[in-house]
Amino acid sequence: MSTVDEFVAERAPTWTELEQLVHRAGSRPARLGAVGVRRLGTTYRATSADLAIARRQFPGHPLVGRLEALVQRGRVAVYHTARRGGTVRHDAVAWGYAR
């Protein structure tokens, strides 16, 4: 990839898929079903890797900000947990993960 345009042309379909999956999942990734949740994880990891590449190869380009925002939305969808007590510690105890 020598130019940002080539990078975008090659990688944009994955970013678009991640955007669509995040939108469909909303606050409940389970809405996507098993295949969709796996695809959410795959596209999130690929987009995170693309963000790292963009930061290194195209620092200061608006694409970096776009990917940062997309990765943040993807992170929320991938790592979403129901908040019952409002803290990770409380959730871990409530769900039996911390002993």
Kinemage of the C-alpha trace (Angstrom):
@kinemage 1
@onewidth
@group {chain A} dominant
@subgroup {mainchain}
@vectorlist {calphas} color= white
{ca met a 1} P 0.000 0.000 0.000
{ca ser a 2} L 1.699 3.109 -1.123
{ca thr a 3} L -1.183 5.572 -0.862
{ca val a 4} L -4.052 6.205 1.485
{ca asp a 5} L -6.470 5.778 -1.425
{ca glu a 6} L -5.169 2.275 -2.135
{ca phe a 7} L -5.388 1.406 1.563
{ca val a 8} L -8.983 2.623 1.757
{ca ala a 9} L -9.978 0.842 -1.451
{ca glu a 10} L -8.566 -2.440 -0.159
{ca arg a 11} L -9.862 -2.270 3.427
{ca ala a 12} L -13.102 -0.266 3.285
{ca pro a 13} L -15.413 -3.268 2.770
{ca thr a 14} L -14.394 -4.657 6.172
{ca trp a 15} L -14.950 -1.269 7.821
{ca thr a 16} L -18.384 -1.010 6.245
{ca glu a 17} L -19.255 -4.498 7.464
{ca leu a 18} L -18.148 -3.598 10.999
{ca glu a 19} L -20.281 -0.432 10.903
{ca gln a 20} L -23.302 -2.468 9.809
{ca leu a 21} L -22.774 -5.137 12.463
{ca val a 22} L -22.358 -2.548 15.218
{ca his a 23} L -25.543 -0.822 14.069
{ca arg a 24} L -27.504 -4.090 13.956
{ca ala a 25} L -26.201 -5.204 17.335
{ca gly a 26} L -27.138 -1.983 19.093
{ca ser a 27} L -26.734 -2.569 22.806
{ca arg a 28} L -27.221 -6.337 22.455
{ca pro a 29} L -24.608 -8.169 20.359
{ca ala a 30} L -26.607 -11.399 20.823
{ca arg a 31} L -29.049 -9.971 18.265
{ca leu a 32} L -26.492 -10.928 15.634
{ca gly a 33} L -26.633 -14.638 16.383
{ca ala a 34} L -23.574 -16.844 16.717
{ca val a 35} L -22.282 -16.290 13.190
{ca gly a 36} L -22.829 -12.539 13.431
{ca val a 37} L -21.058 -12.279 16.782
{ca arg a 38} L -18.056 -14.144 15.372
{ca arg a 39} L -18.079 -11.871 12.345
{ca leu a 40} L -18.286 -8.836 14.650
{ca gly a 41} L -15.132 -10.025 16.414
{ca thr a 42} L -13.330 -10.723 13.149
{ca thr a 43} L -14.135 -7.354 11.589
{ca tyr a 44} L -13.331 -5.546 14.853
{ca arg a 45} L -9.872 -7.151 15.036
{ca ala a 46} L -9.184 -6.431 11.358
{ca thr a 47} L -10.261 -2.810 11.723
{ca ser a 48} L -8.157 -2.410 14.870
{ca ala a 49} L -5.146 -3.681 12.921
{ca asp a 50} L -5.963 -1.275 10.090
{ca leu a 51} L -6.079 1.571 12.607
{ca ala a 52} L -2.570 0.678 13.771
{ca ile a 53} L -1.350 0.664 10.166
{ca ala a 54} L -3.074 3.971 9.392
{ca arg a 55} L -1.573 5.611 12.478
{ca arg a 56} L 1.893 4.536 11.377
{ca gln a 57} L 1.637 5.136 7.622
{ca phe a 58} L -0.756 8.088 7.458
{ca pro a 59} L -0.351 10.100 10.691
{ca gly a 60} L -2.552 13.167 10.789
{ca his a 61} L -4.793 11.981 7.943
{ca pro a 62} L -8.555 12.225 8.628
{ca leu a 63} L -8.799 8.469 8.021
{ca val a 64} L -7.095 7.874 11.371
{ca gly a 65} L -9.862 9.727 13.221
{ca arg a 66} L -12.543 7.869 11.283
{ca leu a 67} L -11.005 4.517 12.158
{ca glu a 68} L -10.511 5.516 15.801
{ca ala a 69} L -14.218 6.300 16.075
{ca leu a 70} L -15.199 3.052 14.349
{ca val a 71} L -12.889 0.954 16.522
{ca gln a 72} L -14.315 2.629 19.636
{ca arg a 73} L -17.878 1.766 18.572
{ca gly a 74} L -16.740 -1.747 17.717
{ca arg a 75} L -15.045 -2.126 21.108
{ca val a 76} L -18.260 -1.192 22.876
{ca ala a 77} L -20.183 -3.777 20.849
{ca val a 78} L -17.586 -6.544 21.241
{ca tyr a 79} L -16.910 -6.045 24.930
{ca his a 80} L -20.402 -4.949 25.947
{ca thr a 81} L -21.475 -6.142 29.372
{ca ala a 82} L -24.730 -5.539 31.143
{ca arg a 83} L -24.213 -3.082 33.967
{ca arg a 84} L -26.131 -4.032 37.052
{ca gly a 85} L -24.099 -2.418 39.782
{ca gly a 86} L -22.307 0.124 37.684
{ca thr a 87} L -18.779 -1.167 38.206
{ca val a 88} L -16.730 -3.910 36.660
{ca arg a 89} L -15.864 -5.239 40.127
{ca his a 90} L -19.543 -5.452 41.079
{ca asp a 91} L -20.372 -7.225 37.818
{ca ala a 92} L -17.536 -9.697 38.288
{ca val a 93} L -18.766 -10.571 41.758
{ca ala a 94} L -22.424 -10.628 40.742
{ca trp a 95} L -21.772 -12.967 37.837
{ca gly a 96} L -19.421 -15.200 39.845
{ca tyr a 97} L -16.185 -14.367 38.000
{ca ala a 98} L -14.352 -12.999 41.044
{ca arg a 99} L -13.970 -15.273 43.998
